[in-house]
Amino acid sequence: MRCRSILWAFAVFATVAMQPQSDLRAEEPEDGSEIAIYRDGLALMTVRRTMELPEGETRLATSRLSPGLIPESLHVEGDGVRLLDLDVSPWPISQRRLLQSFLGEEVLFLRPTPDGRGWIEEEAEIVALDEGVVLRIDGRIEVDPAGRFVFPELPEPLLDEPRAVLRLHSEEEGARTVTLRYLTRGVSWRNDVVAQWDGDAGRLNLTAMATLRNDQDRSVAAERAQLVAGEVALEPEDAPRQDTRIQAMRAESAPMMPEAEARADLHVYRLDDPLTLDAHGIVRRALVEARAVEVETIYRIEGLAVAQQQREVRETTAQLRLEIPDTRAAGLDQALPAGIMRVYADGLFRGARQIGDTPVGASLTLDLGEAFDVTAESRQTAFERIGDRSYESAQEVVLRNASDREIEAEVIGSFPEDWRMIEESHPHERRTASEPVWTVAIPAEGEETLTYRVRVSR
């Protein structure tokens, strides 16, 4: 079997363009470069190249790989091409790796002066590293001395970014299209939704924006980019590492909203334009837009309608809920990725909730806190034991509405499982075995009273 020399031309075979942190912007995306960004701080890098390969074995050197490279994920595909092995350079650079590279050699050692105001320069040979740093200085052996090392250069095996040497086998000489893929940490995205709520019309205007984030010390550029919505299983080695530094943000507007497509039981949003992410930068892209989505406004009264004995008067304020039972029927014909939805109404911020991945046709619920003008109080009007195992309880719930429009409130009960309604002023719906729900209309600047009597068996 013939083994060719290393072909450094393969160095351009990098999925993303990586630039030093001092550069303000990344280079233009390379042809054939792709990036698929996941919400979990993970991205899949892909690049395709057509190149002339000799028959037999060839060593190809790759450079400009992502600093967040997960070495075990790197693989190569191609018709008539087989990966035999690969070597990834040590990464990231560390003090121990530098010391190992100069083991047995002399380096400059800076020892602090007794007054701590300066440094004494000495030539030191690195003797051993197993149980601490062992140095030979002027014939003396010192272990873990206080001071600093100065290295003359960065050894070739240690690079400022990960590189790999691939050993491939080509069935025959000629042009081959080779695809390189690997996973990297440090690139992620999230979804944020702005909802403008018109309570009188019962409509929501939705705008979803994807926030793409690069936590790496290198800028990222790709000719084609896609955002992946949905959860993927991750092993601890692949889990993202958090970066808490403050980042710069810039907004970009795309000419068209990306269309979502279902692939591998995930939803994928393909961006129309090439992607450029500066080092530690953030870019925002429009993702989903929907107008006049029908939404139900529900005022929920909880904790007052009970069946057990109650001596004191209870009071509460209604909770405001916006609900879309079926997103398709309501006019939202696109899936919504998980993220934070922030609701605004009448020029005010009304509340925010985390939503899950919402397929077309699914329900969507937003609980937005208290409704200031809608209150309720309850009192027990009767309690009677019927034998050893049963009793009857009668309740009165007074609902008040201080706003200038009529509303409907849901009174959610909490009963034992074995109960029977004897009488009631408003009909109830039995949503679960222990949860009756009454829907009560309350006039503007008025009140309405719900009464019921229930028999409970134990």
Residue pairs with C-beta under 8 A, 6 or more apart in sequence:
1 56
1 57
2 54
2 55
2 56
2 57
3 56
3 57
3 59
3 167
4 54
4 56
4 57
4 58
4 59
5 59
6 59
6 60
6 61
6 165
7 58
7 59
7 60
7 61
8 61
9 51
10 49
10 51
10 60
10 61
10 62
10 166
11 61
11 62
11 63
11 64
12 30
12 49
12 64
13 47
13 49
13 60
13 62
13 178
13 180
14 30
14 33
14 47
14 62
14 63
14 64
14 65
15 33
15 34
15 35
15 45
15 46
15 47
15 65
15 66
15 180
15 181
15 182
15 222
16 33
16 35
16 45
16 64
16 66
16 218
16 220
16 221
16 222
17 26
17 27
17 28
17 29
17 30
17 33
17 64
17 219
17 220
17 221
18 64
18 65
18 66
18 67
18 161
18 218
18 219
18 220
19 25
19 26
19 27
19 218
19 219
19 279
20 218
21 217
21 218
21 279
21 280
23 219
23 279
24 278
25 219
25 276
25 278
26 219
26 220
26 221
26 276
26 277
26 278
27 221
28 221
28 274
29 221
29 222
29 223
29 274
29 275
29 276
30 47
30 221
30 223
31 223
32 47
32 48
32 49
32 223
33 45
33 46
33 47
33 221
33 222
33 223
33 224
34 45
34 46
34 47
34 222
34 223
34 224
34 225
34 226
35 43
35 44
35 45
35 46
35 187
35 220
35 222
35 224
35 225
35 226
35 275
36 43
36 44
36 46
36 225
36 226
36 227
36 228
36 268
37 43
37 187
37 188
37 189
37 212
37 225
37 226
37 227
37 228
38 44
38 188
38 189
38 228
38 232
39 188
39 189
39 190
39 191
39 228
39 229
39 337
39 338
40 188
40 231
40 232
40 234
40 239
40 240
41 185
41 186
41 187
41 188
41 215
41 239
41 240
41 241
41 242
42 183
42 184
42 185
42 187
42 188
42 232
42 234
42 238
42 240
43 66
43 183
43 184
43 186
43 187
43 188
44 181
44 182
44 183
45 66
45 180
45 181
45 182
45 183
45 184
45 222
46 179
46 180
46 181
47 179
47 180
48 177
48 178
48 179
48 180
49 177
49 178
49 180
50 175
50 176
50 177
50 178
51 175
51 176
51 178
52 173
52 174
52 175
52 176
53 81
53 168
53 170
53 173
53 174
53 175
53 176
53 178
54 170
54 173
55 170
55 171
55 172
55 173
56 169
56 170
57 84
57 167
57 168
57 169
58 167
58 168
58 169
58 170
59 165
59 166
59 167
59 168
60 165
60 166
60 168
61 163
61 164
61 165
61 166
62 163
62 164
62 165
62 166
62 180
63 161
63 163
64 161
65 74
65 161
65 162
65 163
65 164
65 182
66 162
66 182
66 184
66 186
66 187
66 216
66 218
66 220
67 91
67 92
67 161
67 162
67 184
67 186
67 216
67 217
67 218
68 184
68 185
68 186
68 187
68 215
68 216
69 88
69 91
69 162
69 182
69 183
69 184
70 182
70 183
70 184
70 185
70 237
70 238
71 88
71 162
71 164
72 237
73 181
73 182
73 183
73 238
74 86
74 88
74 164
74 180
74 181
74 182
75 83
75 180
75 181
75 182
76 83
76 86
76 166
76 168
76 178
76 179
76 180
76 181
77 178
77 179
77 181
78 176
78 177
78 178
78 179
79 176
79 177
80 170
80 171
80 172
80 176
81 168
81 169
81 170
81 171
81 176
81 178
82 168
82 169
83 166
83 167
83 168
84 167
84 168
84 169
85 166
85 167
86 164
86 165
86 166
86 167
87 164
87 165
88 162
88 163
88 164
89 157
89 158
89 159
89 162
89 163
89 164
90 97
90 157
90 158
91 159
91 161
91 162
93 154
93 158
93 159
93 160
95 149
96 129
97 158
98 149
98 151
98 155
98 158
99 126
99 129
99 133
99 149
100 129
101 155
101 157
101 158
102 126
102 151
102 155
103 126
103 128
103 129
104 125
104 126
104 127
105 125
105 126
106 123
106 124
106 125
106 126
107 123
107 124
107 126
107 149
107 150
107 151
107 152
108 121
108 122
108 123
108 124
108 149
108 150
108 151
108 152
109 121
109 122
109 123
109 124
109 135
109 137
109 145
109 147
109 148
109 149
109 150
110 119
110 120
110 121
110 122
110 147
110 148
110 149
110 150
111 119
111 120
111 122
111 145
111 146
111 147
112 118
112 119
112 120
112 146
112 147
113 119
113 120
119 147
119 148
122 137
122 138
123 137
124 135
124 136
124 137
124 149
125 135
125 136
125 137
126 133
126 134
126 135
127 134
127 135
127 136
127 141
128 134
132 143
132 144
133 143
133 144
133 145
134 141
134 142
134 143
135 141
135 142
135 143
135 145
136 142
137 145
154 160
161 218
168 178
170 176
183 238
185 215
185 238
185 240
185 241
186 214
186 215
186 216
186 240
186 241
186 243
187 212
187 213
187 214
187 215
187 216
187 220
187 277
188 212
188 213
188 215
188 240
189 210
189 211
189 212
189 213
189 227
190 210
190 211
190 213
190 339
191 208
191 209
191 210
191 211
191 229
191 287
191 336
191 337
191 338
191 339
191 340
192 208
192 209
192 211
192 339
192 340
192 341
192 342
193 206
193 207
193 208
193 209
193 288
193 336
193 339
193 340
193 341
193 342
193 355
194 206
194 207
194 208
194 209
194 341
194 342
194 344
195 204
195 205
195 206
195 341
195 342
195 343
195 344
195 366
196 204
196 205
196 344
196 345
197 203
197 204
197 295
197 322
197 343
197 344
197 345
197 350
198 204
198 205
198 345
199 297
199 345
200 405
201 292
202 294
202 295
202 296
202 297
203 292
203 293
203 294
203 295
204 290
204 292
204 293
204 295
204 322
204 324
205 290
205 291
205 292
205 293
206 288
206 289
206 290
206 291
206 293
206 332
206 336
207 286
207 288
207 289
208 286
208 287
208 288
208 289
208 336
208 337
208 339
209 284
209 285
209 286
209 287
210 227
210 269
210 284
210 285
210 286
210 287
210 337
211 249
211 282
211 283
211 284
212 227
212 275
212 277
212 282
212 283
212 284
212 285
213 247
213 277
213 281
213 282
214 220
214 277
214 278
214 279
214 280
214 281
214 282
215 243
215 245
215 247
215 280
216 279
216 280
217 279
217 280
218 279
219 276
219 277
219 278
219 279
219 281
220 275
220 276
220 277
221 274
221 275
221 276
221 277
222 274
222 275
223 274
224 270
224 271
224 274
225 270
225 271
225 274
225 275
226 268
226 269
226 270
226 271
227 258
227 268
227 269
227 271
227 287
227 337
228 266
228 267
228 268
228 269
229 260
229 266
229 267
229 268
229 269
229 335
229 337
229 338
229 357
230 265
230 266
230 267
230 357
232 266
243 280
245 280
247 280
247 281
247 282
248 278
248 280
248 281
248 282
249 281
249 282
249 283
249 284
250 281
250 282
250 283
250 284
251 283
251 284
252 273
252 283
252 284
252 285
253 286
254 271
254 272
254 273
254 285
254 286
255 272
255 273
256 272
257 286
257 287
257 288
257 289
258 269
258 270
258 271
258 272
258 285
258 287
259 269
259 270
260 267
260 268
260 269
260 288
260 334
260 335
261 267
261 268
261 270
262 268
267 335
267 337
267 357
269 287
269 337
271 285
275 283
276 283
277 283
287 337
288 334
288 336
290 331
290 332
290 333
290 334
291 331
292 331
293 324
293 327
293 330
293 331
293 332
294 324
294 329
294 330
294 331
295 322
295 323
295 324
295 330
296 322
296 323
296 324
296 325
297 320
297 321
297 322
297 407
298 320
298 321
298 322
298 323
298 408
298 410
299 318
299 319
299 320
299 321
299 371
299 374
299 407
299 408
299 409
299 410
300 318
300 319
300 320
300 321
300 409
300 410
300 412
301 316
301 318
301 319
301 376
301 397
301 399
301 409
301 410
301 411
301 412
302 316
302 319
302 412
302 414
303 314
303 316
303 414
304 314
304 316
304 376
304 377
304 378
304 397
304 411
305 378
305 395
305 397
305 411
305 412
305 413
305 414
305 436
305 438
305 450
305 452
306 378
306 393
306 395
306 413
306 414
306 415
307 393
307 413
307 414
307 415
307 416
307 419
307 454
307 456
308 393
308 416
308 456
309 380
309 383
309 391
309 393
310 378
310 379
310 380
310 393
310 395
311 380
313 377
313 378
313 379
314 377
314 378
314 379
315 375
315 376
315 377
316 375
316 376
316 377
317 370
317 371
317 372
317 374
317 375
317 376
318 370
318 371
318 374
318 375
318 376
318 409
319 367
319 369
319 370
319 371
320 350
320 351
320 367
320 368
320 369
320 370
320 371
321 365
321 366
321 367
321 368
322 343
322 365
322 366
322 368
323 363
323 364
323 365
323 366
324 330
324 332
324 363
324 364
324 365
325 363
326 361
326 362
326 363
327 336
327 358
327 360
327 361
327 362
327 363
327 364
328 360
328 361
329 361
332 360
333 360
334 360
335 357
335 358
335 359
335 360
336 355
336 357
336 358
336 364
337 357
338 354
338 355
338 356
338 357
338 358
339 354
339 355
340 352
340 353
340 354
340 355
341 352
341 353
341 354
341 355
341 366
342 349
342 351
342 352
343 349
343 350
343 351
343 352
343 353
343 366
343 368
344 350
350 368
350 369
351 366
351 367
351 368
351 369
353 366
353 367
353 368
355 364
355 366
358 364
373 401
373 402
373 403
374 399
374 400
374 401
374 402
374 403
374 407
374 409
374 442
375 399
375 400
375 402
376 397
376 398
376 399
376 400
376 409
376 411
377 397
377 398
378 395
378 396
378 397
378 398
379 395
379 396
380 393
380 394
380 395
380 396
381 394
381 395
381 396
381 451
382 392
382 393
382 394
382 453
383 391
383 392
383 393
383 394
384 391
384 392
385 391
386 392
386 455
389 457
389 458
390 455
390 456
390 457
390 458
391 455
391 456
392 422
392 453
392 454
392 455
392 456
393 453
393 454
393 456
394 451
394 452
394 453
394 454
395 451
395 452
395 453
395 454
396 449
396 450
396 451
397 411
397 449
397 450
397 451
398 447
398 448
398 449
398 450
399 409
399 411
399 440
399 442
399 447
399 448
399 449
399 450
400 442
400 446
400 447
401 407
401 409
401 442
401 443
401 444
401 445
401 446
401 447
402 445
403 444
403 445
404 444
404 445
405 444
406 441
406 442
406 443
406 444
407 441
407 442
408 439
408 440
408 441
408 442
409 439
409 440
409 442
410 437
410 438
410 439
410 440
411 437
411 438
411 439
411 440
411 450
412 435
412 437
413 428
413 435
413 436
413 437
413 438
414 434
414 435
415 434
415 435
415 436
415 454
415 456
416 434
416 456
416 458
417 433
417 434
418 456
418 457
418 458
419 434
419 454
419 455
419 456
419 457
420 454
420 455
420 457
421 428
421 436
421 452
421 453
421 454
422 453
422 454
422 455
423 452
423 453
424 438
424 450
424 451
424 452
424 453
425 449
425 450
425 451
425 452
426 438
426 439
426 440
426 450
427 438
428 436
428 437
428 438
428 452
429 436
429 437
429 438
429 439
430 436
430 437
431 437
438 450
438 452
440 448
440 450
441 448
442 448
